[in-house]
Amino acid sequence: MADKKDDCKQGPSTKAVHGGEPRSKALDAITTPIAQTSTYTFANTQELCDHFEHRIERQEYGRYGNPTQRVAEEKLAALDCAEDGLLFSSGMAAITTTLFAMLSRGSHVVVTDDAYRRTRQFLNQTLRRYGVEVSTAPAGDYERIEEAVRPNTRLIFSESPTNPYNRVLDLEKLVAIAQKKRVKTIIDSTFATPINQRPIEFGVDLVIHSATKYLGGHNDLLAGAVVGSSALVSGIRDLQAITGAVPDPFAAYLLIRGVKTLALRVARQNQNAEAIADFLDAHPKVEVVHYPSLATHPEHEIAKRQMSGYGGVISFEVKGDIDATSRLVDACGIPRIAPSLGGVESLIEQPALMSFYELSTEERLQVGIKDNLVRYSVGVEDADDLVADLAQALDRV
Ligand SMILES: Cc1ncc(COP(=O)(O)O)c(C=O)c1O
C-alpha cells in the first residue's frame, strides 16, 4: 500500500487518483482489479495456521475483507487524512454498524436535530429499543449540546452540512465540548466530501460517508464508509465481520473508479450550486435559500473558515403551498425527480413528498420538514442551463 504519511501531504486531487493504491498491481494493470470472489483457498493446513497466528497477511473469507474493498478503504482514509477506513454495503450500514459498535445498553448519545431521516429513525427508534438513551440538541446551539452530555454519554453524532437544511457545525467548538466531557465525536460528512471538509483535521474521532453520493458520484452504486483511528476502526471492523454489512467487490471497484474524478466533480458542483443559490436568492418566488455560500446563511462564516467549497446540495423554500412547489419540481426539464444526491446528474425532490411522504403536514413540521421545501442536488451540467431551466420552472409556480 502507498505510504500513509505521503498520502496526507499530497493534495486531494492527487489522493483521489492515487491514494491507497499500490504502485504495482496484479498483471501490471493500471486499474485496481476486481477480486470477485467470496472465499480464498489455502495451500495446506500450515498456511491456515500461519494465517490465524498472523505470521502471514492474506485474505480468508469475503465477509472479513476483500482486496478491492481494501484499496477503496485505503483511498478514502487517505482523502480524509485518517489512519484507517472501512467500507460498507451502504451509508446506513456504516452508520448502524458504527453506532452499534460504539454504544451499549445504558449508554447515551447526543445527536443534532437536522439529519437524514433514516439516521434519526435508527437513533430514536431502533437504538432506544436496545436500551440506548438518545438526546437531540439543536445544530448550532453549543450550550444545549454541552448541557445534553451526561455521565453515561459516549458520543456526539452530527451531520455537517446537515440533510436537508445545510446547517454547518463548528467542528472546533464541537470537538472542544467532546474533549472536555471525554466523549467521542462522529460527523456524517456525506454532503461535504473530503474535498470540501476534513473533520479529522479538527479532531473529530470518526467520519462517516454515504459513498453512494459524491464519492461514487455516478448514481450507480450503494456503499458507505467510516474513517478514523486504527483503534476505533478495528473495533467496528470486528462487528462488521459478525453483522455482515459488507460491500460487493464490484461496488468497491466502481467506487475506486468514481473517486478518481471526485475533486473535479465536486469543484464543478460547488461552482454550479453557488450560481444557482445566487439566482434563487434573488428570485421573487423564492422564500429562502439554505446554502452556506450565502451571507444570510446562519453558519456562513463557519463554513467559509472550515470548508473549501460549499457543496452541491441546495435547499430552498418556494413562496407557495405544497402544490405550487410540486408544479416547480414537475416543470424542471434538466434535474430528474429522484431521491439521493451527489451524482453527476442533477436531481430534484420535494422532501415532504419523498422521504417524508407518509407523514401528515403536522408530523412533518414537527421534524422540521416544510411542504414548500425543495432539495436540489446539483450535477456537473452547465450552470447557465441549470439556471435557465429553474427560471422557466419558477415562471409556472
Ligand atoms: C447525510 C446522509 N447520510 C447517510 C445516508 C444514507 O446513505 P445510503 O443511502 O448510502 O445508505 C444518506 C442518504 O441519503 C444521507 O443523505
The ligand as an SDF file (V2000), in Angstrom:
LIG
                    3D

 16 16  0  0  0  0  0  0  0  0999 V2000
  -26.3290   12.5550    5.0130 C   0  0  0  0  0  0  0  0  0  0  0  0
  -26.6480   11.1300    4.6950 C   0  0  0  0  0  0  0  0  0  0  0  0
  -26.1030   10.1420    5.4300 N   0  0  0  0  0  0  0  0  0  0  0  0
  -26.3730    8.8400    5.1880 C   0  0  0  0  0  0  0  0  0  0  0  0
  -27.2350    8.4660    4.1770 C   0  0  0  0  0  0  0  0  0  0  0  0
  -27.5190    7.0150    3.9390 C   0  0  0  0  0  0  0  0  0  0  0  0
  -26.7400    6.5390    2.8660 O   0  0  0  0  0  0  0  0  0  0  0  0
  -27.1560    5.2760    1.9790 P   0  0  0  0  0  0  0  0  0  0  0  0
  -28.3430    5.6570    1.1830 O   0  0  0  0  0  0  0  0  0  0  0  0
  -25.9200    5.0190    1.1680 O   0  0  0  0  0  0  0  0  0  0  0  0
  -27.4570    4.1570    2.9390 O   0  0  0  0  0  0  0  0  0  0  0  0
  -27.8300    9.4490    3.3830 C   0  0  0  0  0  0  0  0  0  0  0  0
  -28.7530    9.0570    2.3020 C   0  0  0  0  0  0  0  0  0  0  0  0
  -29.4050    9.8750    1.6830 O   0  0  0  0  0  0  0  0  0  0  0  0
  -27.5210   10.8180    3.6570 C   0  0  0  0  0  0  0  0  0  0  0  0
  -28.0750   11.8090    2.9300 O   0  0  0  0  0  0  0  0  0  0  0  0
  1  2  1  0
  2  3  1  0
  2 15  2  0
  3  4  2  0
  4  5  1  0
  5  6  1  0
  5 12  2  0
  6  7  1  0
  7  8  1  0
  8  9  2  0
  8 10  1  0
  8 11  1  0
 12 13  1  0
 12 15  1  0
 13 14  2  0
 15 16  1  0
M  END
$$$$
